[in-house]
């Protein structure tokens, strides 16, 4: 798992806005200590339901992350974890360095099988064009079938990088569910959130503190 190019927006503004419900005069002002205290208190009160931590929705986060296919399948369950764009096996599977894209848990025999299919696809693709329409059609059918065999045999440990956009509320939910997950890359992702995102560790600590009441 690799997390990079992290950008965070509106943390201060959203924390200040967490107090709007109790204000009659909004105005423009700087962050004060009571804003920080209130924001964390609301997170603490949201333990088990998340309802009081609405201000976290306003803290937008964009980042690149490299996950295995197995982790991506699980990541797609989060409604507010949205793809900006990603690498594509559909378009570029025969161009990747297959061995370099697979994590350490992929059996070398599987890599060899898929690589053999990729090599054959690339070899056939480079053959000179034939004047016979029937031969051309047959060649096309073979290449299409071979490409599908490659796509459907890519291992779950194949890694792809995507850029995502989300918010602190969604990331807190991910952290709560996956900080001790069986997949090591989820644990790594959660640890990187604590290291890379401003105030995120304090928010996580406040949430779990709510469970000790």
PEVENRA-V344757 format. One record per residue. N is the residue number from 1. RES is the residue in one small letter. PHI is phi in whole degrees, 0 to 359 (* if undefined). PSI is psi in whole degrees, 0 to 359 (999 if undefined). Layout:
((N RES PHI PSI) (N RES PHI PSI))
This chain:
((1 x * 132) (2 x 230 124) (3 x 248 127) (4 x 208 173) (5 x 52 48) (6 x 277 131) (7 x 230 132) (8 x 240 135) (9 x 232 142) (10 x 66 29) (11 x 294 309) (12 x 295 313) (13 x 299 319) (14 x 289 325) (15 x 294 319) (16 x 297 317) (17 x 294 343) (18 x 298 344) (19 x 259 6) (20 x 300 327) (21 x 300 335) (22 x 251 14) (23 x 243 142) (24 x 258 340) (25 x 238 106) (26 x 284 294) (27 x 64 176) (28 x 253 127) (29 x 209 166) (30 x 276 160) (31 x 295 132) (32 x 245 163) (33 x 299 326) (34 x 292 333) (35 x 294 315) (36 x 297 314) (37 x 299 315) (38 x 296 317) (39 x 301 315) (40 x 290 326) (41 x 296 321) (42 x 294 322) (43 x 296 316) (44 x 300 320) (45 x 288 346) (46 x 272 1) (47 x 306 127) (48 x 88 345) (49 x 220 333) (50 x 77 359) (51 x 292 330) (52 x 272 355) (53 x 260 31) (54 x 302 328) (55 x 299 337) (56 x 295 336) (57 x 297 331) (58 x 281 349) (59 x 271 102) (60 x 275 144) (61 x 224 131) (62 x 240 141) (63 x 197 161) (64 x 262 141) (65 x 218 141) (66 x 253 118) (67 x 233 160) (68 x 283 164) (69 x 303 324) (70 x 297 317) (71 x 289 325) (72 x 296 321) (73 x 302 320) (74 x 284 325) (75 x 296 329) (76 x 290 354) (77 x 285 342) (78 x 273 115) (79 x 297 326) (80 x 258 16) (81 x 257 97) (82 x 254 141) (83 x 281 132) (84 x 274 308) (85 x 190 168) (86 x 207 166) (87 x 296 156) (88 x 232 118) (89 x 288 329) (90 x 300 321) (91 x 266 332) (92 x 228 19) (93 x 298 328) (94 x 276 0) (95 x 254 346) (96 x 289 154) (97 x 279 95) (98 x 303 310) (99 x 298 319) (100 x 291 335) (101 x 274 346) (102 x 268 142) (103 x 282 177) (104 x 290 351) (105 x 269 354) (106 x 279 128) (107 x 296 132) (108 x 301 331) (109 x 294 324) (110 x 293 316) (111 x 301 317) (112 x 298 319) (113 x 296 312) (114 x 292 321) (115 x 297 324) (116 x 299 318) (117 x 292 321) (118 x 296 316) (119 x 298 319) (120 x 292 319) (121 x 299 313) (122 x 294 325) (123 x 295 312) (124 x 295 326) (125 x 294 334) (126 x 267 358) (127 x 293 147) (128 x 300 150) (129 x 295 143) (130 x 256 145) (131 x 286 342) (132 x 278 121) (133 x 301 324) (134 x 294 319) (135 x 292 320) (136 x 298 317) (137 x 295 318) (138 x 297 318) (139 x 298 318) (140 x 298 318) (141 x 296 318) (142 x 297 315) (143 x 296 318) (144 x 297 317) (145 x 295 318) (146 x 295 322) (147 x 296 319) (148 x 293 322) (149 x 299 321) (150 x 294 310) (151 x 301 316) (152 x 280 353) (153 x 249 5) (154 x 297 128) (155 x 289 159) (156 x 297 340) (157 x 271 9) (158 x 287 131) (159 x 258 138) (160 x 227 144) (161 x 256 136) (162 x 224 155) (163 x 258 131) (164 x 239 156) (165 x 231 136) (166 x 201 201) (167 x 215 169) (168 x 296 328) (169 x 294 317) (170 x 294 318) (171 x 293 326) (172 x 296 319) (173 x 298 316) (174 x 299 315) (175 x 300 312) (176 x 302 320) (177 x 276 339) (178 x 228 6) (179 x 294 338) (180 x 239 33) (181 x 293 156) (182 x 295 324) (183 x 286 125) (184 x 299 329) (185 x 291 332) (186 x 291 320) (187 x 295 320) (188 x 296 318) (189 x 301 313) (190 x 296 320) (191 x 295 322) (192 x 292 327) (193 x 300 316) (194 x 296 326) (195 x 276 327) (196 x 261 333) (197 x 262 127) (198 x 300 132) (199 x 68 0) (200 x 294 321) (201 x 298 320) (202 x 296 322) (203 x 293 316) (204 x 298 314) (205 x 299 318) (206 x 296 320) (207 x 299 310) (208 x 290 335) (209 x 297 328) (210 x 297 337) (211 x 279 354) (212 x 262 2) (213 x 293 999))
